[in-house]
């Protein structure tokens, strides 16, 4: 699976931005997709997840009510709509996809990452 993010940039606090992630390759068995972010000097953190099939979503407390994750399975796309952004949302945002591969010894999660897109929120 190959993942390519786009849509990052500079935005003023209170504004909006929409990130996109294009997936290619063997996408049929993706079990979930997520957005992560990493700010300078900080660990990478999970922002939002959407699961395949039921399209169930989960969000970090810091973005609940402001960000919305969605997928267009037919287009192999995932999105992150970011509203009411804050300076603390500044980070490199990464697209992640997880596939479950089943072996004789049991299932194994395979994780794929994009190269990241920079989001900078000015105050």
N, CA, C and O of each residue as an XYZ file, in Angstrom:
492
protein
N       0.846     -1.183      0.000
C       0.000      0.000      0.000
C       0.886      1.239      0.000
O       1.811      1.355      0.804
N       0.594      2.157     -0.906
C       1.308      3.429     -0.948
C       0.329      4.546     -0.562
O      -0.823      4.561     -0.997
N       0.812      5.467      0.255
C      -0.032      6.557      0.760
C       0.631      7.891      0.455
O       1.828      8.058      0.688
N      -0.136      8.837     -0.064
C       0.386     10.166     -0.375
C      -0.564     11.210      0.187
O      -1.735     11.267     -0.186
N      -0.039     12.045      1.101
C      -0.840     13.108      1.691
C      -0.713     14.389      0.873
O       0.280     14.608      0.179
N      -1.730     15.220      0.971
C      -1.711     16.546      0.357
C      -2.666     17.449      1.112
O      -3.480     16.988      1.913
N      -2.555     18.749      0.844
C      -3.494     19.692      1.426
C      -2.954     20.497      2.586
O      -3.636     21.394      3.082
N      -1.746     20.199      3.032
C      -1.179     20.975      4.128
C      -0.838     22.384      3.690
O      -0.864     22.706      2.502
N      -0.517     23.218      4.666
C      -0.151     24.590      4.360
C      -0.232     25.471      5.578
O      -0.283     24.995      6.711
N      -0.244     26.769      5.328
C      -0.312     27.777      6.390
C      -1.743     28.292      6.499
O      -2.353     28.662      5.497
N      -2.271     28.314      7.711
C      -3.637     28.780      7.935
C      -3.673     29.583      9.229
O      -2.928     29.298     10.167
N      -4.530     30.569      9.273
C      -4.668     31.370     10.483
C      -5.514     30.632     11.514
O      -6.377     29.827     11.165
N      -5.256     30.915     12.770
C      -6.051     30.336     13.845
C      -7.528     30.661     13.625
O      -7.899     31.782     13.276
N      -8.353     29.641     13.842
C      -9.781     29.794     13.616
C     -10.219     29.408     12.221
O     -11.414     29.293     11.950
N      -9.268     29.209     11.341
C      -9.573     28.858      9.963
C      -9.753     27.361      9.771
O      -9.813     26.594     10.732
N      -9.839     26.963      8.499
C     -10.073     25.564      8.145
C      -9.063     25.092      7.112
O      -8.490     25.879      6.359
N      -8.868     23.791      7.103
C      -7.959     23.157      6.146
C      -8.463     21.737      5.929
O      -8.998     21.119      6.849
N      -8.296     21.223      4.730
C      -8.700     19.848      4.433
C      -7.507     19.069      3.916
O      -6.940     19.403      2.876
N      -7.131     18.039      4.638
C      -6.051     17.160      4.214
C      -6.623     15.975      3.453
O      -7.724     15.507      3.741
N      -5.859     15.499      2.476
C      -6.256     14.332      1.690
C      -5.155     13.291      1.739
O      -3.975     13.623      1.856
N      -5.546     12.032      1.648
C      -4.598     10.922      1.578
C      -5.056     10.005      0.458
O      -6.159      9.460      0.497
N      -4.202      9.841     -0.534
C      -4.502      8.957     -1.661
C      -3.807      7.621     -1.436
O      -2.593      7.566     -1.240
N      -4.582      6.554     -1.466
C      -4.039      5.213     -1.275
C      -3.998      4.480     -2.605
O      -4.900      4.615     -3.433
N      -2.948      3.710     -2.797
C      -2.829      2.904     -4.010
C      -2.192      1.571     -3.658
O      -1.678      1.376     -2.557
N      -2.239      0.667     -4.615
C      -1.701     -0.661     -4.359
C      -2.796     -1.587     -3.863
O      -3.949     -1.480     -4.282
N      -2.438     -2.480     -2.985
C      -3.370     -3.488     -2.473
C      -4.198     -2.913     -1.328
O      -3.919     -3.168     -0.156
N      -5.221     -2.133     -1.682
C      -6.008     -1.438     -0.671
C      -7.242     -2.196     -0.229
O      -7.919     -1.782      0.713
N      -7.545     -3.293     -0.889
C      -8.814     -3.969     -0.652
C      -8.950     -4.460      0.779
O     -10.050     -4.457      1.332
N      -7.851     -4.881      1.383
C      -7.933     -5.487      2.712
C      -7.514     -4.538      3.834
O      -7.169     -4.982      4.930
N      -7.543     -3.241      3.563
C      -7.244     -2.280      4.632
C      -8.323     -2.360      5.702
O      -9.510     -2.272      5.386
N      -7.936     -2.525      6.952
C      -8.916     -2.655      8.027
C      -9.235     -1.316      8.681
O     -10.344     -1.114      9.174
N      -8.281     -0.415      8.687
C      -8.526      0.910      9.248
C      -7.521      1.894      8.672
O      -6.442      1.515      8.215
N      -7.898      3.159      8.705
C      -6.999      4.239      8.303
C      -7.045      5.330      9.362
O      -8.060      5.541     10.025
N      -5.932      6.006      9.498
C      -5.821      7.009     10.557
C      -5.009      8.195     10.094
O      -4.254      8.127      9.124
N      -5.188      9.289     10.820
C      -4.316     10.446     10.723
C      -3.536     10.551     12.031
O      -4.111     10.476     13.117
N      -2.244     10.722     11.913
C      -1.368     10.988     13.038
C      -0.734     12.366     12.796
O      -0.764     12.896     11.686
N      -0.169     12.921     13.854
C       0.592     14.161     13.688
C       1.785     14.152     14.638
O       1.783     13.500     15.682
N       2.795     14.899     14.229
C       3.992     15.028     15.050
C       4.469     16.465     15.016
O       4.842     16.994     13.968
N       4.449     17.081     16.180
C       4.937     18.445     16.323
C       6.424     18.403     16.662
O       6.910     17.387     17.160
N       7.158     19.489     16.403
C       8.595     19.517     16.703
C       8.865     19.191     18.159
O       8.260     19.773     19.059
N       9.776     18.258     18.384
C      10.155     17.906     19.740
C       9.168     17.030     20.481
O       9.357     16.742     21.662
N       8.114     16.601     19.798
C       7.096     15.777     20.439
C       6.962     14.435     19.731
O       7.391     14.263     18.590
N       6.356     13.493     20.441
C       6.118     12.183     19.850
C       4.939     12.243     18.876
O       4.059     13.097     18.984
N       4.951     11.320     17.935
C       3.828     11.217     17.012
C       2.582     10.785     17.795
O       2.640      9.879     18.627
N       1.458     11.448     17.513
C       0.231     11.134     18.232
C      -0.903     10.846     17.256
O      -0.951     11.374     16.145
N      -1.813      9.987     17.712
C      -2.976      9.634     16.918
C      -3.992     10.775     16.960
O      -4.325     11.280     18.033
N      -4.478     11.174     15.791
C      -5.463     12.246     15.696
C      -6.862     11.681     15.511
O      -7.787     12.047     16.235
N      -7.014     10.783     14.534
C      -8.332     10.236     14.237
C      -8.189      8.929     13.478
O      -7.220      8.726     12.747
N      -9.173      8.037     13.657
C      -9.182      6.736     13.002
C     -10.555      6.466     12.423
O     -11.572      6.852     12.999
N     -10.577      5.797     11.274
C     -11.831      5.337     10.674
C     -11.650      3.881     10.268
O     -10.676      3.528      9.602
N     -12.599      3.035     10.677
C     -12.483      1.611     10.393
C     -13.265      1.240      9.139
O     -14.291      1.845      8.827
N     -12.771      0.257      8.443
C     -13.408     -0.179      7.196
C     -14.695     -0.935      7.501
O     -14.824     -1.595      8.532
N     -15.638     -0.821      6.578
C     -16.901     -1.533      6.736
C     -17.922     -0.704      7.492
O     -18.849     -0.161      6.891
N     -17.762     -0.599      8.810
C     -18.739      0.151      9.599
C     -18.458      1.648      9.612
O     -19.285      2.434     10.074
N     -17.271      2.048      9.097
C     -16.881      3.468      9.042
C     -16.969      4.124     10.425
O     -17.274      5.310     10.543
N     -16.702      3.349     11.441
C     -16.676      3.901     12.798
C     -15.482      4.837     12.942
O     -14.404      4.565     12.412
N     -15.676      5.937     13.658
C     -14.602      6.920     13.810
C     -14.271      7.157     15.272
O     -15.126      7.037     16.149
N     -13.008      7.498     15.516
C     -12.558      7.867     16.849
C     -11.600      9.034     16.733
O     -10.861      9.153     15.755
N     -11.620      9.900     17.746
C     -10.812     11.115     17.709
C     -10.061     11.308     19.011
O     -10.511     10.896     20.080
N      -8.914     11.942     18.896
C      -8.214     12.398     20.083
C      -9.060     13.485     20.739
O      -9.749     14.246     20.059
N      -8.998     13.549     22.064
C      -9.797     14.547     22.785
C      -9.480     15.969     22.312
O     -10.355     16.834     22.290
N      -8.235     16.194     21.940
C      -7.802     17.540     21.563
C      -8.432     18.044     20.267
O      -8.411     19.245     19.999
N      -8.996     17.137     19.456
C      -9.561     17.555     18.163
C     -11.056     17.260     18.052
O     -11.681     17.621     17.054
N     -11.628     16.620     19.047
C     -13.062     16.287     18.998
C     -13.897     17.545     18.812
O     -13.682     18.559     19.477
N     -14.852     17.458     17.896
C     -15.721     18.590     17.626
C     -15.148     19.586     16.637
O     -15.860     20.479     16.178
N     -13.868     19.449     16.299
C     -13.232     20.370     15.352
C     -12.795     19.669     14.072
O     -12.894     20.241     12.987
N     -12.315     18.442     14.193
C     -11.816     17.695     13.040
C     -12.797     16.579     12.682
O     -13.476     16.026     13.546
N     -12.854     16.262     11.384
C     -13.699     15.168     10.910
C     -12.913     14.310      9.932
O     -12.376     14.810      8.943
N     -12.850     13.010     10.218
C     -12.181     12.069      9.335
C     -13.240     11.392      8.470
O     -14.338     11.091      8.940
N     -12.902     11.157      7.208
C     -13.844     10.496      6.300
C     -13.072      9.751      5.227
O     -11.880      9.982      5.023
N     -13.770      8.851      4.542
C     -13.166      8.087      3.465
C     -14.098      8.054      2.258
O     -15.321      8.099      2.390
N     -13.489      7.974      1.088
C     -14.205      7.673     -0.148
C     -13.565      6.390     -0.669
O     -12.557      6.430     -1.375
N     -14.160      5.254     -0.314
C     -13.557      3.968     -0.631
C     -13.435      3.766     -2.138
O     -12.448      3.206     -2.615
N     -14.432      4.220     -2.881
C     -14.413      4.041     -4.333
C     -13.222      4.754     -4.970
O     -12.683      4.294     -5.976
N     -12.815      5.877     -4.382
C     -11.692      6.661     -4.914
C     -10.395      6.362     -4.183
O      -9.358      6.943     -4.505
N     -10.435      5.461     -3.198
C      -9.246      5.153     -2.390
C      -8.672      6.421     -1.757
O      -7.463      6.652     -1.774
N      -9.550      7.218     -1.209
C      -9.136      8.482     -0.593
C      -9.584      8.541      0.861
O     -10.608      7.967      1.233
N      -8.808      9.239      1.672
C      -9.189      9.545      3.042
C      -8.962     11.042      3.245
O      -8.075     11.641      2.636
N      -9.782     11.629      4.111
C      -9.713     13.071      4.312
C      -9.696     13.410      5.795
O     -10.148     12.628      6.632
N      -9.172     14.577      6.100
C      -9.281     15.134      7.443
C      -9.703     16.589      7.287
O      -8.916     17.435      6.863
N     -10.940     16.864      7.633
C     -11.428     18.234      7.632
C     -11.097     18.859      8.970
O     -11.544     18.389     10.016
N     -10.313     19.921      8.931
C      -9.845     20.585     10.140
C     -10.504     21.951     10.224
O     -10.249     22.823      9.393
N     -11.346     22.134     11.223
C     -12.013     23.413     11.439
C     -11.572     24.021     12.766
O     -11.082     23.319     13.650
N     -11.750     25.313     12.892
C     -11.392     26.026     14.126
C      -9.993     25.651     14.584
O      -9.778     25.329     15.753
N      -9.054     25.693     13.669
C      -7.700     25.252     13.994
C      -7.048     26.187     14.992
O      -7.383     27.368     15.080
N      -6.102     25.628     15.748
C      -5.388     26.350     16.791
C      -3.887     26.253     16.513
O      -3.443     25.349     15.806
N      -3.115     27.173     17.065
C      -1.658     27.077     16.874
C      -1.093     25.730     17.327
O      -0.119     25.245     16.751
N      -1.689     25.130     18.339
C      -1.193     23.831     18.814
C      -1.501     22.682     17.863
O      -1.059     21.556     18.095
N      -2.248     22.946     16.799
C      -2.465     21.939     15.768
C      -1.308     21.889     14.767
O      -1.269     21.026     13.890
N      -0.378     22.815     14.909
C       0.782     22.841     14.021
C       1.595     21.559     14.161
O       2.008     21.197     15.263
N       1.822     20.878     13.051
C       2.534     19.595     13.069
C       2.653     19.079     11.644
O       2.054     19.614     10.711
N       3.438     18.029     11.507
C       3.410     17.251     10.272
C       2.342     16.183     10.446
O       2.354     15.439     11.427
N       1.425     16.109      9.502
C       0.324     15.162      9.568
C       0.609     13.982      8.641
O       0.970     14.151      7.476
N       0.435     12.786      9.198
C       0.738     11.556      8.476
C      -0.517     10.713      8.282
O      -1.364     10.611      9.169
N      -0.611     10.131      7.135
C      -1.659      9.165      6.820
C      -1.149      7.764      7.148
O       0.000      7.431      6.857
N      -2.002      6.954      7.748
C      -1.627      5.595      8.122
C      -2.724      4.622      7.696
O      -3.912      4.927      7.793
N      -2.313      3.461      7.230
C      -3.266      2.402      6.888
C      -2.802      1.098      7.533
O      -1.607      0.805      7.578
N      -3.757      0.327      8.026
C      -3.451     -0.951      8.662
C      -4.174     -2.072      7.930
O      -5.375     -2.002      7.672
N      -3.409     -3.106      7.603
C      -3.984     -4.311      7.012
C      -3.728     -5.463      7.970
O      -2.702     -5.498      8.649
N      -4.655     -6.396      8.022
C      -4.482     -7.580      8.848
C      -4.145     -8.753      7.937
O      -4.911     -9.111      7.042
N      -2.977     -9.341      8.188
C      -2.581    -10.522      7.434
C      -2.654    -11.725      8.354
O      -2.189    -11.671      9.492
N      -3.230    -12.802      7.870
C      -3.427    -13.989      8.699
C      -2.391    -15.050      8.357
O      -2.259    -15.476      7.210
N      -1.666    -15.461      9.382
C      -0.673    -16.514      9.255
C      -1.142    -17.736     10.045
O      -2.120    -17.679     10.790
N      -0.423    -18.833      9.861
C      -0.763    -20.035     10.637
C      -0.647    -19.758     12.136
O      -1.368    -20.350     12.940
N       0.254    -18.866     12.503
C       0.475    -18.562     13.919
C      -0.506    -17.531     14.456
O      -0.516    -17.249     15.654
N      -1.338    -16.961     13.572
C      -2.293    -15.961     14.004
C      -2.235    -14.701     13.163
O      -1.422    -14.613     12.243
N      -3.089    -13.716     13.461
C      -3.106    -12.482     12.655
C      -1.965    -11.540     13.002
O      -1.455    -11.537     14.123
N      -1.579    -10.748     12.022
C      -0.529     -9.754     12.226
C      -0.964     -8.459     11.554
O      -1.446     -8.473     10.421
N      -0.792     -7.321     12.265
C      -1.110     -6.011     11.699
C       0.066     -5.493     10.894
O       1.196     -5.467     11.381
N      -0.197     -5.079      9.653
C       0.815     -4.453      8.809
C       0.459     -2.983      8.689
O      -0.663     -2.643      8.312
N       1.399     -2.112      9.004
C       1.145     -0.670      9.051
C       1.901      0.026      7.934
O       3.077     -0.250      7.699
N       1.217      0.929      7.249
C       1.800      1.678      6.145
C       1.666      3.170      6.434
O       0.688      3.614      7.035
N       2.675      3.942      5.992
C       2.721      5.381      6.284
C       2.955      6.193      5.020
O       3.628      5.751      4.089
N       2.387      7.382      5.010
C       2.710      8.353      3.986
C       3.921      9.160      4.403
O       4.495      8.931      5.468
N       4.311     10.118      3.551
C       5.514     10.910      3.823
C       5.227     12.117      4.700
O       6.155     12.743      5.211
N       3.971     12.450      4.880
C       3.585     13.551      5.749
C       3.350     14.847      4.998
O       3.912     15.074      3.927
N       2.510     15.693      5.579
C       2.259     17.023      5.030
C       2.255     18.024      6.182
O       1.655     17.776      7.227
N       2.922     19.144      5.985
C       3.082     20.134      7.050
C       1.838     21.013      7.168
O       1.332     21.537      6.175
N       1.363     21.162      8.393
C       0.289     22.098      8.705
C       0.829     23.103      9.715
O       1.322     22.728     10.779
N       0.729     24.370      9.373
C       1.192     25.429     10.263
C       0.033     26.382     10.521
O      -0.563     26.923      9.588
N      -0.279     26.581     11.800
C      -1.365     27.472     12.187
C      -0.763     28.699     12.853
O      -0.075     28.598     13.869
N      -1.031     29.849     12.269
C      -0.499     31.096     12.821
C      -1.510     31.724     13.770
O      -2.721     31.628     13.573
N      -0.980     32.368     14.804
C      -1.867     32.979     15.818
C      -2.210     34.410     15.461
O      -2.940     35.073     16.198
